[in-house]
Amino acid sequence: MFKLKLAAIAVATLGMHAAGAAEVEVLHWWTSGGEAKSAAELKKMVEARGNKWKDFAVAGGGGENAMTVLKSRVVSGKAPTAAQVKGPSIQEWGAEGVLANLDGTAKANNWDGLLPGVVANVMKYKGSYVAVPVNVHRVNWMWVNPEVFKKAGAEVPKTWADFPAAAEKLQKAGFVPVAHGGQPWQDFTVFESIVLGVGGAKFYEDSMVKLDPKALSSPTMEKVFDTFRSVRKYIDKDAANRDWNLATAMIINGKAGMQFMGDWAKGEFTAAGKVPGKDYLCLPAPGTEKSFTFNIDSFIVFKQQAADAPKAQSDFAAAVMSPEFQEVFNLNKGSIPVRSGVSMAKFDDCAKTSAKDFTDTAKGGGLVPSIAHQMAVPASTSGAMQDVVTSFFNSNQASKDAVAKLAAAAKTK
């Protein structure tokens, strides 16, 4: 993702704090209504422990703008106390030698006991905690308008083999079978759910996480592309560049039957006053009921010169993992708590299902990181693979050719 000059790294590890009360400067991109409200709650919790919160919000780009600013700050020797990052980026920052250690906080608060092993490992660099997780988004959701299916006389597909028959009935009844936005990340989001549903969790891990050449070049991957093409047939001609929330609106308004999108889509249904189980259904994407692709927001902490910085960072990390913040943030965000033991009483049925599946798949081996949302492999690699998927989606390429191109893209560093 990036390389920092060694001289700059040396300076960055000595980022300065203002004198007096321990200052916690937090770089994040929580600027939307619910997210900003959650950031304000976290600020209260951190300041209640005697620290001074310095907000460093960078809007836009889904975090890309924030990462640009962060790199500039670290290179100039002004690393913030904490910064929102996720997935392999944690390992890349760890390799630069600029991150602080949170093992003491993690041990005192039993993070190893509260987090699934696959999640805890993402938060560690060389066995030590350097990041704290905030939440869990489930990516492999299918959002369904049950009234549309009823009018079309169609059954909601449970497997990808069931999909064509259901989509055909929806289309003949005058509905758009699949609500979709023709943007690369949305294409890749659908694609990863097909990989998971067609091949299973082990195949997904082999191909999308381990980037095993045999899995990437296998007949199963060719079947994935064949299935992906069949989905493309049932997307309307106006899908190009449509934002994901506008695709969700098609489900809400009864224009389309289903959408394959992460649980952030739930916020659109909630805002429209829709009730899960009645007005809409939240179901695992076909064939993925025993699996869970996760997307996790998290914060890394940077080495600081100030003597009181470690305590301030510990206070910050403990607050993020506290049941109180886990509840308020995830109620606002549409995601679920990443730590166990948080009451789900205030959460809706979709969140309760997600929480149960998160726990069950962690035990059963079906919990896997989302490649479409940069949790599985470095951004350069996932970006190259995403380009192959989108190119296939918008062309008449043979599936076999796409398989070869995907395997080649997986070698991108």
DAJOMO-V870010 format. One record per pair of residues at least 12 apart in sequence whose ideal C-beta (glycine too) atoms are under 6 Angstrom apart, sorted by the first residue. I is the first residue (numbers start at 1). J is the second residue. D is the distance in whole Angstrom. If there is no record, write none. Layout:
I;J;D
I;J;D
This chain:
1;92;5
1;379;5
2;71;6
4;75;6
4;96;5
8;75;4
9;96;6
9;97;6
9;98;6
11;77;3
12;74;4
12;77;5
12;79;5
12;98;5
13;98;5
13;303;4
14;305;5
15;78;6
15;79;4
15;304;5
16;305;6
17;304;6
17;306;4
17;309;6
21;52;5
22;51;5
22;308;4
22;312;4
23;52;5
23;54;5
24;46;6
24;51;5
24;53;5
24;81;5
24;312;5
24;316;5
25;54;4
25;56;6
25;80;4
25;81;5
26;56;6
26;82;5
27;56;4
27;70;6
27;80;5
27;83;4
28;57;6
28;84;4
29;58;6
29;63;5
29;66;5
31;57;5
31;59;4
34;332;4
37;332;6
38;329;4
38;332;5
41;328;5
42;325;6
45;319;4
46;315;6
46;316;5
46;319;5
49;315;4
51;312;5
51;315;6
56;80;6
70;83;5
79;302;4
82;299;5
82;301;5
82;316;6
83;300;6
84;299;6
85;300;5
86;296;6
86;298;5
87;374;5
87;375;4
88;378;5
90;131;5
90;300;6
91;125;6
93;300;6
94;125;3
94;130;5
98;302;6
98;303;6
99;130;4
99;300;6
100;301;4
100;303;5
100;313;6
101;128;5
102;129;4
102;317;5
103;128;5
103;129;5
105;314;4
105;317;5
105;318;6
106;129;4
109;318;6
114;339;4
114;340;5
116;362;4
118;367;5
130;300;6
131;298;5
131;300;5
132;299;5
132;317;4
132;320;5
132;321;6
133;296;5
133;298;5
133;338;4
134;297;4
134;298;6
134;320;6
135;297;5
135;330;5
135;333;6
135;335;4
135;338;6
136;294;5
136;296;6
136;335;6
136;336;5
136;338;5
136;358;6
137;262;5
137;263;5
137;295;4
137;335;5
138;263;5
138;292;6
138;354;5
139;262;4
139;293;4
139;295;5
139;370;4
140;193;5
140;196;6
140;284;6
140;285;5
140;288;5
140;293;5
141;263;6
141;282;6
142;258;6
142;260;6
142;283;5
142;285;5
143;251;5
143;259;5
143;265;6
144;156;6
144;258;5
144;281;4
145;251;5
145;254;6
145;257;6
146;281;6
148;175;5
148;254;6
148;257;5
149;257;6
152;169;5
152;170;5
152;173;4
153;169;6
154;166;5
154;169;4
154;170;6
157;286;5
159;286;5
159;287;5
160;197;5
160;198;6
160;227;5
160;286;5
160;287;6
163;286;6
164;230;6
167;234;4
170;257;4
175;257;5
176;236;5
176;255;6
176;256;4
177;234;4
177;257;5
178;234;5
178;235;5
178;258;6
179;247;4
179;250;4
179;251;5
179;256;4
179;259;4
180;235;5
180;239;5
180;247;6
181;242;4
181;243;6
181;244;5
181;247;5
182;239;4
182;240;4
182;241;6
184;386;5
184;390;4
186;244;6
187;389;6
187;390;5
187;393;5
188;372;4
188;386;4
188;389;5
189;372;5
190;260;5
191;228;6
191;389;5
192;371;5
192;372;5
193;260;5
193;285;4
194;224;5
194;227;5
194;228;5
195;224;5
196;288;5
196;291;5
197;285;6
197;286;5
197;287;3
197;288;5
198;223;6
198;224;5
198;227;6
199;220;5
201;291;5
201;366;4
201;368;6
203;220;6
204;368;5
205;368;6
208;371;4
208;376;6
209;376;5
211;410;4
213;407;6
216;406;6
216;407;4
216;410;6
217;407;5
221;403;5
222;399;5
222;400;6
222;403;5
225;399;4
225;402;5
226;399;5
232;393;6
244;261;6
245;268;5
247;259;6
248;265;5
248;268;4
252;272;5
260;285;6
263;334;5
264;334;5
266;334;5
266;350;6
267;334;5
276;348;6
276;349;5
276;350;5
277;349;6
282;350;4
290;366;5
291;361;6
291;366;4
292;357;5
292;358;6
292;361;4
292;366;6
292;367;5
293;368;6
293;370;4
295;370;5
295;373;4
295;375;6
301;313;5
321;339;6
323;342;5
326;339;6
326;342;5
327;342;6
336;351;5
336;354;5
336;355;5
380;412;6
381;412;5
384;409;4
384;412;4
385;406;6
385;409;5
388;405;5
388;406;5
388;409;5
